[in-house]
Structure formats: structure tokens, C-alpha cells
Amino acid sequence: MSRDRLQLDPIACDAHRLCAELLPERIGLDDWGYPLLADGGELPAELVAHARRAAAACPTLALRLRRRPAAREDRRSTTAQQQ
């Protein structure tokens, strides 16, 4: 798994449907053509390039590819959960 994950700004989205065409493995469409992100988890490494392409193709920039914080942040959250 990569540390990358997709994020969608539903207010900015105009339902152009390009993202779903470019990344059908992770993006479905609702009845009105707006994207629905599958499971919201991290992307498998083999889909990162496709996700980048889908985010770049979004005419309204509503789809973004975000990288999860580095291991230092992971240790903080693990420590907080243990307390």
C-alpha cells in the first residue's frame, strides 16, 4: 500500500465524470453522476499513477491526491491510542 489517498471536495465538483472514467477501481458514480470514493483508504501502489491522472484531469480541481503524514505522525497517533 502507498501512503496516498484520494480526497473529494463535493462542493467544487460539477459531475464531469472524468475521474470515474480514469479510475473506475476506486471511483463510482451516484444517480446524478457525482463521484463516490470507494472505501476512502489508502491506494494500492499500482493505482497511484492512475489516481494522479484522474486528479489532474478534474476540471474543477475537486479531486485531490493527498499523502498521509510521515512515520513521525504515525508514532504520535499510536502513542495517543495506547494511553
Biopython code that builds the backbone (N, CA, C, O; Angstrom):
import numpy as np
from Bio.PDB.StructureBuilder import StructureBuilder

atoms = [
    (1, "MET", "N", (0.836, -1.186, 0.000)),
    (1, "MET", "CA", (0.000, 0.000, 0.000)),
    (1, "MET", "C", (0.878, 1.245, 0.000)),
    (1, "MET", "O", (1.942, 1.275, 0.618)),
    (2, "SER", "N", (0.421, 2.251, -0.692)),
    (2, "SER", "CA", (1.111, 3.538, -0.679)),
    (2, "SER", "C", (0.569, 4.367, 0.475)),
    (2, "SER", "O", (-0.353, 3.944, 1.173)),
    (3, "ARG", "N", (1.135, 5.528, 0.669)),
    (3, "ARG", "CA", (0.618, 6.435, 1.692)),
    (3, "ARG", "C", (-0.328, 7.461, 1.070)),
    (3, "ARG", "O", (-0.724, 8.418, 1.734)),
    (4, "ASP", "N", (-0.688, 7.271, -0.186)),
    (4, "ASP", "CA", (-1.547, 8.217, -0.890)),
    (4, "ASP", "C", (-3.014, 7.848, -0.725)),
    (4, "ASP", "O", (-3.372, 6.672, -0.660)),
    (5, "ARG", "N", (-3.862, 8.885, -0.658)),
    (5, "ARG", "CA", (-5.303, 8.645, -0.594)),
    (5, "ARG", "C", (-6.015, 9.763, -1.357)),
    (5, "ARG", "O", (-5.529, 10.890, -1.446)),
    (6, "LEU", "N", (-7.159, 9.420, -1.893)),
    (6, "LEU", "CA", (-7.962, 10.389, -2.636)),
    (6, "LEU", "C", (-8.845, 11.184, -1.689)),
    (6, "LEU", "O", (-9.336, 10.664, -0.687)),
    (7, "GLN", "N", (-9.038, 12.455, -2.025)),
    (7, "GLN", "CA", (-9.979, 13.302, -1.303)),
    (7, "GLN", "C", (-10.839, 14.015, -2.337)),
    (7, "GLN", "O", (-10.362, 14.390, -3.408)),
    (8, "LEU", "N", (-12.092, 14.193, -2.006)),
    (8, "LEU", "CA", (-13.031, 14.846, -2.909)),
    (8, "LEU", "C", (-13.661, 16.038, -2.209)),
    (8, "LEU", "O", (-14.104, 15.941, -1.065)),
    (9, "ASP", "N", (-13.694, 17.164, -2.913)),
    (9, "ASP", "CA", (-14.403, 18.344, -2.428)),
    (9, "ASP", "C", (-15.762, 18.339, -3.126)),
    (9, "ASP", "O", (-15.863, 18.795, -4.265)),
    (10, "PRO", "N", (-16.804, 17.835, -2.472)),
    (10, "PRO", "CA", (-18.099, 17.686, -3.146)),
    (10, "PRO", "C", (-18.719, 19.012, -3.561)),
    (10, "PRO", "O", (-19.517, 19.048, -4.497)),
    (11, "ILE", "N", (-18.373, 20.091, -2.891)),
    (11, "ILE", "CA", (-18.924, 21.395, -3.255)),
    (11, "ILE", "C", (-18.316, 21.893, -4.558)),
    (11, "ILE", "O", (-19.002, 22.532, -5.356)),
    (12, "ALA", "N", (-17.033, 21.605, -4.782)),
    (12, "ALA", "CA", (-16.372, 22.050, -6.013)),
    (12, "ALA", "C", (-16.730, 21.174, -7.222)),
    (12, "ALA", "O", (-16.590, 21.611, -8.364)),
    (13, "CYS", "N", (-17.183, 19.958, -6.977)),
    (13, "CYS", "CA", (-17.449, 19.009, -8.058)),
    (13, "CYS", "C", (-18.667, 19.418, -8.880)),
    (13, "CYS", "O", (-19.709, 19.777, -8.332)),
    (14, "ASP", "N", (-18.521, 19.359, -10.209)),
    (14, "ASP", "CA", (-19.614, 19.644, -11.136)),
    (14, "ASP", "C", (-20.060, 18.402, -11.913)),
    (14, "ASP", "O", (-20.760, 18.525, -12.918)),
    (15, "ALA", "N", (-19.672, 17.234, -11.468)),
    (15, "ALA", "CA", (-20.083, 15.954, -12.064)),
    (15, "ALA", "C", (-19.702, 15.821, -13.533)),
    (15, "ALA", "O", (-20.534, 15.454, -14.363)),
    (16, "HIS", "N", (-18.459, 16.115, -13.851)),
    (16, "HIS", "CA", (-17.975, 15.925, -15.216)),
    (16, "HIS", "C", (-17.720, 14.453, -15.538)),
    (16, "HIS", "O", (-17.695, 14.070, -16.708)),
    (17, "ARG", "N", (-17.530, 13.620, -14.499)),
    (17, "ARG", "CA", (-17.389, 12.162, -14.599)),
    (17, "ARG", "C", (-16.028, 11.673, -15.110)),
    (17, "ARG", "O", (-15.838, 10.468, -15.275)),
    (18, "LEU", "N", (-15.088, 12.573, -15.361)),
    (18, "LEU", "CA", (-13.785, 12.146, -15.865)),
    (18, "LEU", "C", (-13.050, 11.262, -14.869)),
    (18, "LEU", "O", (-12.391, 10.300, -15.262)),
    (19, "CYS", "N", (-13.156, 11.577, -13.593)),
    (19, "CYS", "CA", (-12.443, 10.808, -12.572)),
    (19, "CYS", "C", (-12.894, 9.351, -12.569)),
    (19, "CYS", "O", (-12.070, 8.445, -12.453)),
    (20, "ALA", "N", (-14.182, 9.128, -12.693)),
    (20, "ALA", "CA", (-14.704, 7.761, -12.692)),
    (20, "ALA", "C", (-14.280, 6.993, -13.941)),
    (20, "ALA", "O", (-14.102, 5.776, -13.892)),
    (21, "GLU", "N", (-14.121, 7.691, -15.047)),
    (21, "GLU", "CA", (-13.651, 7.038, -16.267)),
    (21, "GLU", "C", (-12.180, 6.656, -16.153)),
    (21, "GLU", "O", (-11.760, 5.617, -16.664)),
    (22, "LEU", "N", (-11.395, 7.506, -15.478)),
    (22, "LEU", "CA", (-9.962, 7.263, -15.371)),
    (22, "LEU", "C", (-9.576, 6.352, -14.207)),
    (22, "LEU", "O", (-8.504, 5.746, -14.229)),
    (23, "LEU", "N", (-10.431, 6.247, -13.196)),
    (23, "LEU", "CA", (-10.113, 5.430, -12.033)),
    (23, "LEU", "C", (-11.349, 4.664, -11.547)),
    (23, "LEU", "O", (-11.795, 4.853, -10.416)),
    (24, "PRO", "N", (-11.894, 3.805, -12.401)),
    (24, "PRO", "CA", (-13.114, 3.078, -12.020)),
    (24, "PRO", "C", (-12.903, 2.104, -10.867)),
    (24, "PRO", "O", (-13.869, 1.680, -10.232)),
    (25, "GLU", "N", (-11.652, 1.745, -10.589)),
    (25, "GLU", "CA", (-11.362, 0.829, -9.478)),
    (25, "GLU", "C", (-11.677, 1.458, -8.124)),
    (25, "GLU", "O", (-11.933, 0.741, -7.157)),
    (26, "ARG", "N", (-11.661, 2.786, -8.041)),
    (26, "ARG", "CA", (-11.872, 3.472, -6.772)),
    (26, "ARG", "C", (-12.962, 4.535, -6.791)),
    (26, "ARG", "O", (-13.340, 5.045, -5.736)),
    (27, "ILE", "N", (-13.476, 4.879, -7.975)),
    (27, "ILE", "CA", (-14.472, 5.944, -8.052)),
    (27, "ILE", "C", (-15.696, 5.444, -8.809)),
    (27, "ILE", "O", (-15.613, 5.054, -9.973)),
    (28, "GLY", "N", (-16.823, 5.466, -8.126)),
    (28, "GLY", "CA", (-18.101, 5.145, -8.744)),
    (28, "GLY", "C", (-18.894, 6.430, -8.913)),
    (28, "GLY", "O", (-18.422, 7.507, -8.547)),
    (29, "LEU", "N", (-20.087, 6.323, -9.461)),
    (29, "LEU", "CA", (-20.941, 7.496, -9.655)),
    (29, "LEU", "C", (-22.291, 7.267, -9.000)),
    (29, "LEU", "O", (-22.817, 6.154, -9.001)),
    (30, "ASP", "N", (-22.842, 8.332, -8.442)),
    (30, "ASP", "CA", (-24.196, 8.218, -7.894)),
    (30, "ASP", "C", (-25.209, 8.403, -9.018)),
    (30, "ASP", "O", (-24.824, 8.511, -10.182)),
    (31, "ASP", "N", (-26.484, 8.441, -8.690)),
    (31, "ASP", "CA", (-27.542, 8.536, -9.702)),
    (31, "ASP", "C", (-27.489, 9.821, -10.520)),
    (31, "ASP", "O", (-28.041, 9.874, -11.619)),
    (32, "TRP", "N", (-26.835, 10.856, -10.001)),
    (32, "TRP", "CA", (-26.759, 12.150, -10.694)),
    (32, "TRP", "C", (-25.413, 12.363, -11.360)),
    (32, "TRP", "O", (-25.164, 13.426, -11.928)),
    (33, "GLY", "N", (-24.539, 11.363, -11.296)),
    (33, "GLY", "CA", (-23.239, 11.456, -11.952)),
    (33, "GLY", "C", (-22.130, 12.021, -11.092)),
    (33, "GLY", "O", (-21.041, 12.296, -11.596)),
    (34, "TYR", "N", (-22.379, 12.201, -9.805)),
    (34, "TYR", "CA", (-21.337, 12.700, -8.910)),
    (34, "TYR", "C", (-20.499, 11.534, -8.396)),
    (34, "TYR", "O", (-21.021, 10.439, -8.190)),
    (35, "PRO", "N", (-19.206, 11.760, -8.189)),
    (35, "PRO", "CA", (-18.322, 10.668, -7.782)),
    (35, "PRO", "C", (-18.541, 10.208, -6.347)),
    (35, "PRO", "O", (-18.865, 10.995, -5.457)),
    (36, "LEU", "N", (-18.355, 8.916, -6.158)),
    (36, "LEU", "CA", (-18.374, 8.289, -4.840)),
    (36, "LEU", "C", (-17.042, 7.560, -4.691)),
    (36, "LEU", "O", (-16.734, 6.661, -5.474)),
    (37, "LEU", "N", (-16.254, 7.942, -3.694)),
    (37, "LEU", "CA", (-14.954, 7.316, -3.489)),
    (37, "LEU", "C", (-15.121, 6.006, -2.728)),
    (37, "LEU", "O", (-15.800, 5.951, -1.703)),
    (38, "ALA", "N", (-14.503, 4.976, -3.235)),
    (38, "ALA", "CA", (-14.560, 3.659, -2.598)),
    (38, "ALA", "C", (-13.676, 3.628, -1.367)),
    (38, "ALA", "O", (-12.515, 4.032, -1.435)),
    (39, "ASP", "N", (-14.172, 3.181, -0.297)),
    (39, "ASP", "CA", (-13.566, 2.904, 0.999)),
    (39, "ASP", "C", (-12.646, 3.973, 1.575)),
    (39, "ASP", "O", (-12.217, 3.819, 2.718)),
    (40, "GLY", "N", (-12.322, 5.023, 0.875)),
    (40, "GLY", "CA", (-11.564, 6.137, 1.426)),
    (40, "GLY", "C", (-10.200, 5.790, 1.983)),
    (40, "GLY", "O", (-9.530, 6.656, 2.546)),
    (41, "GLY", "N", (-9.771, 4.550, 1.841)),
    (41, "GLY", "CA", (-8.486, 4.130, 2.381)),
    (41, "GLY", "C", (-7.334, 4.472, 1.455)),
    (41, "GLY", "O", (-7.487, 5.144, 0.435)),
    (42, "GLU", "N", (-6.204, 3.989, 1.852)),
    (42, "GLU", "CA", (-5.011, 4.228, 1.059)),
    (42, "GLU", "C", (-5.097, 3.492, -0.273)),
    (42, "GLU", "O", (-5.730, 2.442, -0.386)),
    (43, "LEU", "N", (-4.455, 4.060, -1.259)),
    (43, "LEU", "CA", (-4.456, 3.464, -2.590)),
    (43, "LEU", "C", (-3.360, 2.414, -2.713)),
    (43, "LEU", "O", (-2.267, 2.594, -2.177)),
    (44, "PRO", "N", (-3.637, 1.333, -3.404)),
    (44, "PRO", "CA", (-2.558, 0.401, -3.719)),
    (44, "PRO", "C", (-1.541, 1.106, -4.623)),
    (44, "PRO", "O", (-1.913, 1.964, -5.423)),
    (45, "ALA", "N", (-0.300, 0.756, -4.500)),
    (45, "ALA", "CA", (0.761, 1.415, -5.262)),
    (45, "ALA", "C", (0.491, 1.391, -6.768)),
    (45, "ALA", "O", (0.838, 2.336, -7.477)),
    (46, "GLU", "N", (-0.121, 0.320, -7.254)),
    (46, "GLU", "CA", (-0.350, 0.224, -8.701)),
    (46, "GLU", "C", (-1.429, 1.183, -9.202)),
    (46, "GLU", "O", (-1.557, 1.373, -10.411)),
    (47, "LEU", "N", (-2.204, 1.791, -8.310)),
    (47, "LEU", "CA", (-3.247, 2.733, -8.732)),
    (47, "LEU", "C", (-2.857, 4.203, -8.552)),
    (47, "LEU", "O", (-3.603, 5.090, -8.967)),
    (48, "VAL", "N", (-1.714, 4.469, -7.948)),
    (48, "VAL", "CA", (-1.332, 5.855, -7.658)),
    (48, "VAL", "C", (-1.192, 6.681, -8.938)),
    (48, "VAL", "O", (-1.679, 7.811, -8.993)),
    (49, "ALA", "N", (-0.546, 6.146, -9.951)),
    (49, "ALA", "CA", (-0.381, 6.889, -11.212)),
    (49, "ALA", "C", (-1.737, 7.186, -11.852)),
    (49, "ALA", "O", (-1.944, 8.276, -12.387)),
    (50, "HIS", "N", (-2.656, 6.228, -11.802)),
    (50, "HIS", "CA", (-3.994, 6.442, -12.351)),
    (50, "HIS", "C", (-4.747, 7.500, -11.530)),
    (50, "HIS", "O", (-5.470, 8.328, -12.084)),
    (51, "ALA", "N", (-4.569, 7.459, -10.223)),
    (51, "ALA", "CA", (-5.220, 8.445, -9.355)),
    (51, "ALA", "C", (-4.675, 9.844, -9.623)),
    (51, "ALA", "O", (-5.429, 10.817, -9.633)),
    (52, "ARG", "N", (-3.368, 9.941, -9.839)),
    (52, "ARG", "CA", (-2.772, 11.236, -10.174)),
    (52, "ARG", "C", (-3.361, 11.790, -11.477)),
    (52, "ARG", "O", (-3.667, 12.977, -11.588)),
    (53, "ARG", "N", (-3.505, 10.909, -12.438)),
    (53, "ARG", "CA", (-4.068, 11.304, -13.731)),
    (53, "ARG", "C", (-5.521, 11.754, -13.580)),
    (53, "ARG", "O", (-5.931, 12.740, -14.193)),
    (54, "ALA", "N", (-6.292, 11.046, -12.776)),
    (54, "ALA", "CA", (-7.693, 11.410, -12.550)),
    (54, "ALA", "C", (-7.798, 12.759, -11.844)),
    (54, "ALA", "O", (-8.641, 13.580, -12.207)),
    (55, "ALA", "N", (-6.954, 12.998, -10.843)),
    (55, "ALA", "CA", (-6.975, 14.275, -10.124)),
    (55, "ALA", "C", (-6.563, 15.415, -11.050)),
    (55, "ALA", "O", (-7.149, 16.496, -11.001)),
    (56, "ALA", "N", (-5.569, 15.183, -11.884)),
    (56, "ALA", "CA", (-5.114, 16.229, -12.811)),
    (56, "ALA", "C", (-6.162, 16.538, -13.874)),
    (56, "ALA", "O", (-6.224, 17.664, -14.368)),
    (57, "ALA", "N", (-6.979, 15.563, -14.231)),
    (57, "ALA", "CA", (-7.990, 15.758, -15.273)),
    (57, "ALA", "C", (-9.243, 16.462, -14.767)),
    (57, "ALA", "O", (-10.058, 16.911, -15.573)),
    (58, "CYS", "N", (-9.414, 16.569, -13.459)),
    (58, "CYS", "CA", (-10.630, 17.176, -12.907)),
    (58, "CYS", "C", (-10.697, 18.653, -13.279)),
    (58, "CYS", "O", (-9.831, 19.426, -12.866)),
    (59, "PRO", "N", (-11.706, 19.065, -14.051)),
    (59, "PRO", "CA", (-11.794, 20.461, -14.498)),
    (59, "PRO", "C", (-12.008, 21.455, -13.357)),
    (59, "PRO", "O", (-11.649, 22.625, -13.485)),
    (60, "THR", "N", (-12.583, 21.007, -12.254)),
    (60, "THR", "CA", (-12.841, 21.921, -11.133)),
    (60, "THR", "C", (-11.862, 21.726, -9.978)),
    (60, "THR", "O", (-11.980, 22.384, -8.944)),
    (61, "LEU", "N", (-10.903, 20.829, -10.153)),
    (61, "LEU", "CA", (-9.911, 20.515, -9.119)),
    (61, "LEU", "C", (-10.568, 20.031, -7.829)),
    (61, "LEU", "O", (-10.062, 20.284, -6.735)),
    (62, "ALA", "N", (-11.683, 19.343, -7.959)),
    (62, "ALA", "CA", (-12.408, 18.820, -6.799)),
    (62, "ALA", "C", (-11.790, 17.531, -6.269)),
    (62, "ALA", "O", (-11.998, 17.176, -5.108)),
    (63, "LEU", "N", (-11.044, 16.839, -7.098)),
    (63, "LEU", "CA", (-10.406, 15.591, -6.690)),
    (63, "LEU", "C", (-8.930, 15.859, -6.431)),
    (63, "LEU", "O", (-8.243, 16.474, -7.247)),
    (64, "ARG", "N", (-8.457, 15.389, -5.287)),
    (64, "ARG", "CA", (-7.057, 15.604, -4.925)),
    (64, "ARG", "C", (-6.445, 14.298, -4.443)),
    (64, "ARG", "O", (-7.126, 13.432, -3.893)),
    (65, "LEU", "N", (-5.172, 14.185, -4.659)),
    (65, "LEU", "CA", (-4.414, 13.058, -4.150)),
    (65, "LEU", "C", (-3.557, 13.589, -3.011)),
    (65, "LEU", "O", (-2.717, 14.465, -3.214)),
    (66, "ARG", "N", (-3.769, 13.064, -1.829)),
    (66, "ARG", "CA", (-3.054, 13.516, -0.633)),
    (66, "ARG", "C", (-2.158, 12.402, -0.118)),
    (66, "ARG", "O", (-2.501, 11.222, -0.191)),
    (67, "ARG", "N", (-1.014, 12.795, 0.400)),
    (67, "ARG", "CA", (-0.089, 11.843, 1.004)),
    (67, "ARG", "C", (-0.256, 11.874, 2.513)),
    (67, "ARG", "O", (-0.264, 12.942, 3.125)),
    (68, "ARG", "N", (-0.390, 10.701, 3.107)),
    (68, "ARG", "CA", (-0.504, 10.578, 4.553)),
    (68, "ARG", "C", (0.787, 11.079, 5.201)),
    (68, "ARG", "O", (1.861, 10.912, 4.622)),
    (69, "PRO", "N", (0.713, 11.677, 6.364)),
    (69, "PRO", "CA", (1.922, 12.166, 7.038)),
    (69, "PRO", "C", (2.955, 11.063, 7.229)),
    (69, "PRO", "O", (2.633, 9.875, 7.240)),
    (70, "ALA", "N", (4.177, 11.484, 7.376)),
    (70, "ALA", "CA", (5.299, 10.556, 7.525)),
    (70, "ALA", "C", (5.203, 9.746, 8.813)),
    (70, "ALA", "O", (4.312, 9.972, 9.632)),
    (71, "ALA", "N", (6.107, 8.823, 8.982)),
    (71, "ALA", "CA", (6.097, 7.899, 10.110)),
    (71, "ALA", "C", (6.084, 8.623, 11.459)),
    (71, "ALA", "O", (5.522, 8.101, 12.421)),
    (72, "ARG", "N", (6.677, 9.787, 11.552)),
    (72, "ARG", "CA", (6.687, 10.533, 12.804)),
    (72, "ARG", "C", (5.275, 10.799, 13.284)),
    (72, "ARG", "O", (4.992, 10.666, 14.475)),
    (73, "GLU", "N", (4.383, 11.175, 12.375)),
    (73, "GLU", "CA", (2.979, 11.406, 12.715)),
    (73, "GLU", "C", (2.304, 10.105, 13.125)),
    (73, "GLU", "O", (1.459, 10.103, 14.020)),
    (74, "ASP", "N", (2.667, 8.999, 12.481)),
    (74, "ASP", "CA", (2.086, 7.696, 12.808)),
    (74, "ASP", "C", (2.426, 7.303, 14.243)),
    (74, "ASP", "O", (1.581, 6.756, 14.952)),
    (75, "ARG", "N", (3.640, 7.575, 14.672)),
    (75, "ARG", "CA", (4.035, 7.240, 16.036)),
    (75, "ARG", "C", (3.249, 8.039, 17.053)),
    (75, "ARG", "O", (2.887, 7.516, 18.108)),
    (76, "ARG", "N", (2.977, 9.308, 16.750)),
    (76, "ARG", "CA", (2.183, 10.130, 17.666)),
    (76, "ARG", "C", (0.780, 9.567, 17.835)),
    (76, "ARG", "O", (0.279, 9.472, 18.956)),
    (77, "SER", "N", (0.150, 9.197, 16.744)),
    (77, "SER", "CA", (-1.215, 8.676, 16.835)),
    (77, "SER", "C", (-1.236, 7.328, 17.547)),
    (77, "SER", "O", (-2.178, 7.042, 18.286)),
    (78, "THR", "N", (-0.225, 6.501, 17.343)),
    (78, "THR", "CA", (-0.156, 5.212, 18.025)),
    (78, "THR", "C", (0.023, 5.411, 19.525)),
    (78, "THR", "O", (-0.602, 4.713, 20.324)),
    (79, "THR", "N", (0.877, 6.361, 19.911)),
    (79, "THR", "CA", (1.092, 6.653, 21.332)),
    (79, "THR", "C", (-0.182, 7.168, 21.975)),
    (79, "THR", "O", (-0.512, 6.776, 23.095)),
    (80, "ALA", "N", (-0.904, 8.041, 21.284)),
    (80, "ALA", "CA", (-2.150, 8.595, 21.818)),
    (80, "ALA", "C", (-3.203, 7.506, 21.982)),
    (80, "ALA", "O", (-3.983, 7.548, 22.934)),
    (81, "GLN", "N", (-3.242, 6.546, 21.088)),
    (81, "GLN", "CA", (-4.228, 5.467, 21.172)),
    (81, "GLN", "C", (-3.928, 4.539, 22.340)),
    (81, "GLN", "O", (-4.846, 3.978, 22.939)),
    (82, "GLN", "N", (-2.664, 4.376, 22.663)),
    (82, "GLN", "CA", (-2.276, 3.477, 23.750)),
    (82, "GLN", "C", (-2.599, 4.050, 25.128)),
    (82, "GLN", "O", (-2.742, 3.301, 26.093)),
    (83, "GLN", "N", (-2.712, 5.362, 25.222)),
    (83, "GLN", "CA", (-2.950, 5.999, 26.518)),
    (83, "GLN", "C", (-4.356, 5.924, 26.948)),
    (83, "GLN", "O", (-4.701, 6.420, 28.021)),
]
sb = StructureBuilder()
sb.init_structure("model")
sb.init_model(0)
sb.init_chain("A")
sb.init_seg("    ")
for serial, (resi, resn, name, xyz) in enumerate(atoms, 1):
    if name == "N":
        sb.init_residue(resn, " ", resi, " ")
    sb.init_atom(name, np.array(xyz, "f"), 0.0, 1.0, " ", f" {name:<3s}", serial, name[0])
structure = sb.get_structure()
